[in-house]
Amino acid sequence: VPQLSVIQAMAAAVTGPSRDLDAAKEAYTKGDVEASKLAHAARAPEKHSKVGGHLKSIVYGGLDGIITTFAVVAGAAGGDLAIEVVLILGISSVFADALSMGVGDALSTKAANQYALEERAREMWEMENNPEGEIQEMIEIFEGKGLSKEDATTAIMAMSKNKEFFVDLMMAFELELEVPSEDDNPYFDGLVTFCSFVCFGFVPLLGYVVLYSIDLGDDKVTILFIIACCLTALMLFVLGALKTMFTIQKWYAGGLEILFFGAMTAAVAYLIGLLVEEITGFGEGKDCRRM
């Protein structure tokens, strides 16, 4: 089978890929070249999960929610504080930090999108008023990528006939910016981050909320903290495993990765709480100790 030329490859990118994406991913994971060829030969429109586009917000929001809340729980446990203090600090921290994370995600995404769109407008203006200069810039960039001057010129001249596509190409290769899609909503990204933070961040507090009024004896605080540790560890692993649905990482590797780093962070929070309690003696006050 003859190798695709640069122009043919770019034309395929414009018209849109046609392959069995799931089969292609599986072939890559197994290192099966023949299966990869069959997947690419399948004449089926390639579909990408829209959830994957919000994966960063889900993962970072959820991970930050779990670790932030459990850090409060661990710090309070290390400081020997009462259950009521854990609940007050934990619940207020969940919603305050979730709001902060959500707003920050929305505003940062909005700012990045606005910057990209402004740069695209500038590139479009330059393309309309000085197409020769823009074309020459792209030829030089493609030469820098390893193409010969002849191939780079042929490819760029062909692609420059489609002005919209060519400007997007300049955004990617010249400015290394991604043009936001028309349905990209930064406030929805912020909402995803907020919801993920709250849902995952509330997990370490579940035991304290559900078992608050139940008599578990003198070791109630210790039992609730152990429950919080177990729930947090479980959800950290689940979050890491869910992340691998949109990556090539093994589910157990993703789960263990986030579990390890989350546990390290929680351990630091516990030790800091223990250290502060030892230095200040704050936990010795009757109104803040175990109840």
C-alpha positions in Angstrom: 0.0 0.0 0.0 1.6 3.3 -1.0 2.3 5.8 1.8 0.0 8.8 2.0 1.5 12.0 0.8 1.4 15.1 3.1 -1.5 16.6 1.1 -3.5 13.4 1.3 -2.9 13.1 5.0 -4.0 16.7 5.5 -7.1 16.2 3.3 -8.1 13.2 5.5 -7.8 15.4 8.6 -10.0 18.0 7.0 -12.8 15.6 5.9 -12.6 13.8 9.3 -11.2 10.4 10.3 -13.1 7.2 9.7 -12.1 4.3 11.9 -13.2 2.1 14.8 -11.8 4.2 17.7 -12.4 1.6 20.4 -10.7 -1.1 18.4 -7.8 1.2 17.6 -7.2 1.9 21.3 -7.4 -1.7 22.2 -4.9 -2.6 19.4 -2.5 0.1 20.6 -2.7 -1.2 24.2 -1.9 -4.8 23.0 0.7 -3.6 20.5 -1.3 -5.5 17.8 -0.3 -3.9 14.4 -2.7 -6.0 12.3 -5.6 -5.2 14.6 -4.7 -1.5 14.3 -4.8 -1.7 10.5 -8.2 -3.4 10.6 -9.5 -0.7 13.0 -8.3 2.1 10.7 -9.8 0.3 7.7 -13.2 0.2 9.2 -15.5 2.7 7.5 -17.2 4.0 10.6 -17.3 7.7 11.7 -14.9 8.2 14.6 -16.7 9.3 17.8 -15.1 10.8 20.8 -16.6 10.9 24.3 -17.6 14.4 25.3 -17.1 13.3 28.9 -13.4 13.1 28.1 -13.4 16.8 27.4 -14.4 17.5 31.0 -12.1 14.8 32.4 -9.6 17.3 33.8 -12.3 19.1 35.7 -13.7 15.9 37.1 -10.4 14.4 38.1 -8.9 17.6 39.5 -12.1 18.7 41.2 -12.7 15.3 42.7 -9.1 14.7 43.8 -8.8 18.1 45.3 -12.2 17.6 47.0 -11.2 14.3 48.6 -7.7 15.4 49.7 -8.8 18.8 51.0 -11.6 17.4 53.1 -9.6 14.5 54.4 -6.8 16.8 55.2 -9.2 18.7 57.5 -10.4 15.4 59.0 -6.8 14.1 59.4 -5.6 17.4 60.8 -8.5 17.4 63.3 -7.7 13.8 64.3 -4.1 14.6 64.7 -5.0 17.6 66.8 -7.4 15.5 68.9 -10.4 17.7 68.2 -14.1 16.9 68.7 -16.4 15.3 66.1 -18.4 18.6 66.0 -15.3 20.5 65.1 -14.6 18.0 62.3 -18.1 18.4 60.9 -18.1 22.2 61.0 -14.7 22.5 59.5 -15.2 19.7 57.0 -18.6 20.7 55.6 -17.8 24.4 55.4 -14.5 23.6 53.7 -16.2 21.4 51.1 -18.6 24.0 49.9 -16.3 27.0 50.2 -13.4 25.3 48.4 -15.7 23.8 45.8 -17.1 27.3 45.0 -13.6 28.7 44.8 -12.4 25.8 42.6 -15.5 26.1 40.3 -15.2 29.8 39.9 -11.5 29.7 39.4 -11.9 27.0 36.7 -14.6 28.9 34.9 -12.7 32.2 34.9 -9.4 30.7 33.9 -11.0 28.8 31.0 -12.9 31.8 29.9 -9.7 33.9 29.9 -7.8 31.3 28.0 -10.6 31.0 25.4 -10.8 34.8 25.0 -7.0 35.0 24.5 -7.1 32.2 21.9 -10.0 33.8 20.0 -8.3 37.2 20.0 -5.1 35.6 18.6 -7.2 33.8 15.9 -8.8 37.1 14.9 -5.4 38.6 14.6 -4.1 35.7 12.5 -7.2 35.9 10.3 -6.6 39.6 9.7 -2.9 39.0 8.8 -3.9 36.2 6.5 -6.4 38.4 4.7 -4.0 41.3 4.4 -0.6 39.6 4.0 -1.2 36.0 2.9 2.2 35.7 1.4 3.9 36.4 4.7 1.7 34.0 6.6 2.2 31.2 4.0 6.0 31.7 4.2 5.9 31.5 8.0 4.1 28.2 7.8 6.5 26.8 5.2 9.4 27.6 7.4 7.7 26.0 10.4 7.0 22.8 8.4 10.6 22.8 7.2 11.6 23.0 10.9 9.5 19.9 11.5 11.6 17.9 9.1 9.9 18.4 5.7 11.8 19.4 2.6 11.2 22.9 1.3 9.4 21.4 -1.7 7.1 19.2 0.3 6.5 22.0 2.9 5.6 24.4 0.1 3.3 22.0 -1.7 1.5 21.1 1.5 1.1 24.7 2.7 0.0 26.0 -0.7 -2.7 23.4 -0.8 -3.9 24.0 2.7 -3.9 27.8 2.4 -6.7 27.5 -0.2 -9.0 26.8 2.8 -8.6 30.0 4.8 -10.5 28.9 8.0 -8.6 25.7 8.2 -5.3 27.4 7.4 -5.7 29.9 10.2 -6.6 27.1 12.7 -3.4 25.3 11.5 -1.4 28.5 12.2 -2.9 28.6 15.7 -1.7 25.1 16.4 1.7 25.2 14.7 2.7 28.8 15.1 1.1 29.9 18.4 0.6 26.4 19.9 -3.0 27.4 20.9 -6.1 25.4 20.7 -9.1 27.2 19.2 -12.1 26.6 21.5 -15.2 25.0 20.0 -18.4 26.9 19.5 -20.2 24.8 22.2 -17.3 25.3 24.7 -18.8 26.8 27.9 -16.3 27.7 30.6 -19.1 28.1 33.2 -20.2 24.5 32.6 -16.6 23.5 33.2 -16.7 25.3 36.4 -20.0 23.6 37.4 -18.4 20.2 36.6 -15.5 21.1 38.9 -17.8 22.3 41.7 -20.0 19.2 41.5 -17.0 16.9 41.4 -15.4 18.6 44.4 -18.6 18.4 46.5 -19.4 14.8 45.5 -16.0 13.4 46.1 -15.1 15.8 48.9 -18.1 14.8 51.0 -16.9 11.1 51.1 -14.5 11.5 54.1 -17.3 13.0 56.1 -19.9 10.3 55.4 -19.0 8.3 58.5 -19.1 11.4 60.8 -22.6 12.4 59.4 -24.2 9.0 59.4 -22.9 7.7 62.7 -22.8 11.0 64.6 -25.8 10.2 66.8 -24.8 6.5 67.3 -23.0 5.4 70.5 -19.8 3.7 69.5 -18.2 3.8 72.9 -15.1 5.6 74.1 -13.3 4.9 70.8 -15.9 6.6 68.6 -13.5 9.3 67.3 -10.9 6.7 66.4 -13.5 4.5 64.7 -14.9 7.4 62.7 -11.4 8.4 61.6 -10.7 4.8 60.5 -13.9 4.8 58.5 -13.0 8.1 56.9 -9.6 6.6 56.0 -11.1 3.6 54.4 -13.8 5.5 52.4 -11.2 8.1 51.3 -8.8 5.3 50.1 -11.6 3.6 48.2 -12.8 6.7 46.5 -9.2 7.8 45.6 -8.7 4.4 43.9 -12.1 4.6 42.1 -11.3 8.1 40.9 -8.0 7.0 39.6 -9.6 4.0 37.9 -12.3 6.1 36.3 -9.6 8.4 34.9 -8.2 5.5 32.9 -11.4 5.2 30.9 -10.1 8.1 28.8 -6.4 7.3 28.8 -4.3 4.3 27.9 -3.2 3.7 31.5 -4.3 0.4 33.2 -7.2 0.9 35.6 -5.4 -0.5 38.6 -2.3 1.5 37.9 -4.4 4.7 37.7 -6.2 3.8 40.9 -3.0 3.0 42.8 -1.3 6.2 41.5 -3.9 8.5 42.9 -4.3 6.5 46.0 -0.6 6.8 46.7 -0.3 10.5 46.2 -3.6 11.1 48.1 -2.4 9.0 51.0 0.9 10.9 51.1 -0.9 14.2 51.3 -3.3 13.0 54.0 -0.4 11.7 56.1 1.3 15.1 55.9 -2.0 16.8 57.1 -2.3 14.3 60.0 1.3 14.8 61.1 0.9 18.6 60.9 -2.2 18.5 63.1 -0.5 16.2 65.6 2.5 18.6 65.6 0.4 21.7 66.1 -1.5 20.0 69.0 1.7 19.0 70.7 3.2 22.5 70.3 0.2 24.6 71.3 -1.7 22.1 73.5 -4.9 23.4 71.7 -6.5 20.0 71.9 -6.4 20.0 75.7 -9.3 22.4 75.9 -12.5 20.7 77.0 -14.7 22.4 74.5 -12.7 21.3 71.5 -11.6 17.8 72.6 -13.4 14.5 71.9 -17.1 14.3 72.8 
